[in-house]
Amino acid sequence: MSRKRPKGVLAMGWACFESAAKGRTEHAPTSADYPETVVRRTSFTAGGGHGWRLSALETPRDKPAPWKIVVITGAPSWAEYWAETMAELPQNREMIVVDRPGYAASEPTHHVPDIRVQAEALGPLLKTAPGQKLLLVGQSYGAAIAAIMAAEHAGKVAGLVLLSGFFGETGPTSRWLIDVGTRALKMIPRDLRHAVLEASNQRPQLVHARRALMSVNIPVHMIHGEKDDFAPIEVAERLARETPTRRPIRFVRTPGANHFLNDGPAEQLLSALETCIPPKKAWTFRLPKLPHLGWTRLTTPMAEAA
């Protein structure tokens, strides 16, 4: 039975303090909740020549699933908050959720402010098995990074989901947290400090994410909670409406949901993600179409007269 991790941004902030005090990179190690056959910790070397060792959680499978779901988390970036959802994933899907550079068990120890650098570093996550398709999910601050990744790796990503996307403009809760965090940067734990720095300096970089959305030629889905007081739904809707894209952006309003959709029942989030995966086309056998043979009827003057 998995333990319940602190939910919501305030509880997650307190978990950062508790983890820092105990010298842990996770609030509650996932290995204590799930066997490695269900959810396991893994690591990989960052792309872009950065050489950082990045940590992630993955769902192991005996053979590659038809679809791989890659999740780029928000800020603070803790993959463990997706563990409950990952454990409920069906066997015909696999998922990997990353601790972004500068967070949790991932290197480096310093803040990585440029979302383009983060997109470079996270590129190796998009590796797939032969015949496997990939759904890329960017959560909150990770939405802008995922958009850039999808544009830079055209042909590898079959679909893009911007989940509770944070696009520079704050809601009441995030505005208060950033204001308090900015005043206490030297006193708060590393992961909270990096989250404050990211959220308060994202807006000038959104031009890169917007340009990426304009260039991708894959289905793009925006899923947002109607009661999101961290990243206002109106901002995401405006971005979807005003950004000229090669395909229309599908916008999904989630009634009663807040910013942390992965805090809710796992089935609800998994169902929402499943709607972003096109159904497998049924194979049907059709007889080959025979060529049309035109016959010319020969007539005689007597026949025509008759």
PyMOL commands that set and color helices and strands:
alter all, ss='L'
color gray80, all
select helices_A, chain A and resi 8-22+30-32+79-87+115-121+123-126+142-152+172-183+190-200+203-215+233-242+261-263+266-274+301-305
alter helices_A, ss='H'
color red, helices_A
select strands_A, chain A and resi 40-45+53-58+67-72+93-98+133-139+159-163+220-225+250-254
alter strands_A, ss='S'
color yellow, strands_A
deselect
rebuild
show_as cartoon
